[in-house]
Amino acid sequence: LLRIGVHRLYAHQAAALSSLDRGHSVVVTTPTSSGKSLCYLVPIMEAVARDRNARAMLMFPTKALAHDQLRVLRALDLGRDMNAALAPAAYDRDTPQASRKAVRYSARCILTNPDMVHVALLPHHALWRAFLQNLRYVVVDEAHMYRGTFGANVAFVLRRLRRLCEIYGSSPQFVFCTATIGNPREHCMALAGLESVDLIDADTAAGGTRTYALWVPPPQTDGARTSPVRDKDGAAKLSERKSTLHHVQHGVTDT
């Protein structure tokens, strides 16, 4: 952590790591830029440091998100040995056929999506024997997106994955990352068919000062209120009030 500039963990990160260290699955539901990725990267790196056969799967709803995270992982200065041991790689429809075998056998951390797991991993699980036997963590990012028909399909994919892991002798822990929703724990338990998931929902990340300003448009002569966006005069008045608020915040006096 010191190599990547992290000197202290936020309380919610420490709570997630503590739950994972006890062998539990967790769901981390905190705002954007609160450091959710460290909640799964740290245990994955620890697992690989202790056992070079350990594997992890990071599942994202889209290829773009997976490749964004891949760029972050490859940019981390974890030390030559750890960078080589982790060997993160994307496994999706854009992965060249010539490279897929190497990814299956060499990558300790695979970034993929539910569709690819359904099409390329589950039906051909014999090719993934070593990976499934040593799978320690399954990360489901943006878990709030898995709802409706899409969510039902992903739920079946995760259940099939868990069943294959059981056949091959592994029992991976799940780490769900989600935006703030009403029932994150119940949602993730239902999504993966898990009996228990620890909820981490206290955002303790640092944040800047916020100023909230509310403006109620004055009523018209008939008593109705109009939207300042739709009303030309109202939009002008809203712009004027924003300018006044800016001046107040910065101590500027109109002359």
N, C-alpha and C positions, 0 to 999 in steps of 0.2 A: 504493500500500500504506500509506503514511503517513497518508493521509486516512481509512483504515478502522482505524487503530490497530495496524498490523503494522510493527514496526520491524526485525525480523530474521526470516528464514525458518529453520525447522528443517532439519536436514541432509537428511532424506528428501524434503522439499519442494524443496530446491535440487537434489537429484539428479534428481528427476522433471522439473523445468524444464530442466535441462541436457540430458537425453535428448530431450525434446521439441524443444529448440532445435537439436539435431543432426538433426531430422527423423524420429526414431524414434517408434514407438508404445510406450506404457508400461502396466504394471499396478501400481497402488499398493495393497498389502495391509498395512494397519496398523490398529490398534484404533480403536474409535469415539472421536470427539473428538480425533483426532490431526492435523486440518487437511488432510484429503484434498482438500476442495473447492478450496483454493487451488492445488493442483497442476494443475487445469484452468482455473480462473477467470483466473489470471494470464496464461497464454498466449493465452486467448481475448481478453482485454482488450488485450493487446499487438497481436494480429492486427487487431482492429477499429481500434485507434489508427493503425496503419500503412496499413490499407486499409479504407475504410468499406464496401466491398462484401463483405468477409469474413463468413462465416457459421459458426455452430456449432450442433450438435444435441446436446442433453442428454437421454439416454434413461433413464427410470426404470421399474422393474417395475410401479409403481402410480401412479395419478393423485395420490393423497395425497402421496407423496414428491415428485413433480414440483412440486406447488403449495407444499409446504413450502420447497423450494429457490427457487421463484419469489419467495416473500415475502422470503427472505433477500437475493436479488439486488436486489429493488426497494428494500430498506431500506438498501443500501450507499450511502454518500455518496462517489461516485466523481467528483464534479464535474459540473456541468450538461452540459458537452459530451459526456463519456463516458457519462453516464446516458442521454442522448438517442441517442447513437450505438449503444449496446448494445441498447437497446429490447427487453429480454427479454419473452417472451410464452409462455403455455401453448398447446399445440395438441392438444386431445383432444376426446372426444365432448361435453364440456360447453361447448366454444368455440362461441359463436353463429355461425350460418351467415353472418350479415352481417359478422362480424369476421374470418372466415377468410382472405379475400383480402388484407386489410390485414396480417395476420400473415405470410402467405407472402412478401409483397413488402417489408415494412418491418422485421420483427424480424431482428436479426442473431444472436440467440440464442434458439432455440426449445426448449422443454422439453416432452417428449412421452413416449410409451410404445410398446413394440413393436407392440401391437395397432393403434394409430393409424397407425404407419408402414406397416404391412401393408395397412390398409384405405383410408387417405386419401392417402398419399404415393406409394407405389410404383406402384399402378395408374394414377395420374393425374400421372405424372412430368413431363409436358409443362407442367403448371401450375406446377411447381416448378423449371423450368429455371434461373432466375437463382439460386435457392438452391443447387441441386446443383452448378452451375458454380463457385460460390464457397465451397463447403463445405470448411472447413479442419480442423475438429475434430469428432469424434464421441465423446461421453462416454457410457460404459456404466456406470451406477452400480449398486451392489449386484449385481455380476456373479456372485457365488456363488449367487444365487438361480436362475440360468438353468441348470437341470440336468433330466435326464429328458426327458419329452415336451415340456414347456415350453421347456427349453433347446434341444432339437432344432429346434423351430419358430422360435425367435429366431435360431438359427444360420443358417437359410435366409433370414430377413428381412435379416440383416446382410450376407449374401453378395449378395443382390439389390440392396441399397443400394450396396455397393461396385461392383457391375457397372454400375449406372446412373451413378455418379460417374465411372467410367472413360469411359463413353460421352459424358458432358458435359464431359470434360476436367479433372476434379479428382481428387485422390488424398488424401483426408483422413487425418489421423493419429488413432489411437484412444487414448483414455485410459480404462482400466478401473479402477474402484474396487471393492474387495472386502474382506470380512472375512477373517480369517486362515483359510486353507484349506491343504491339503496340497500341491496342485499348481497354484498360481495362474497361472503363466506358461503351462503346457501347456493349462490350461483355457481361458484367454482366446485363445490362438492357435487352438485348435480351434473356439471359439465364433464367431470372425469370419473364420476361414480365412486367418489371417495367417501369414507365414513366420517372423516374428521379433517379439518383444515384450520390452522391457526390464523386468526385475523390480525393483521398489522395495519392499523388505520390512523395512527396518531402522527401527523406530519410535524416533525421537529426540525426540518431543514430551515436554514437561514433564509430570510426574505427581506426585501427593502420596505421602507415605509410607504403606505398607500393612503391616498386621499380620495374620499368618495364624495361626489357632488350630485345631488338630486334636484331636478327642476320640474315643477308642475306647471304646464302651460296655463296661462290665465283663461278663464271662461270667456266665450264670446257673448254678444248681446243676448243671444237666444239661450244661453246657459250651457251650450255644448263646448266640449274641449276638442281641439284638433291636434293632429300630430305635427310637430315642428318639422318633420321630414317632408310631409306632403304639402304643408302650407308655406307659401313663399315668405310671407311676413314672419311667420313663426320660425322658419329656418334662419332668417336674418337675425332675429332676436336671440336664438340659441347660439349663433356664432358670436354675437356680441357678449353674451354671458360667459362663454368659454374664454373669450379674450380677457374679460374682467377677472375671472377666476385665475387665469395665468398671471395677471398683474399682481393680484393679492398674494399669490404663492411666492412670487419673486420680489415682493416689496417695491413694485413699480407704481409710481403715482402719475395719473393722467394730468396734463397741464392744458 
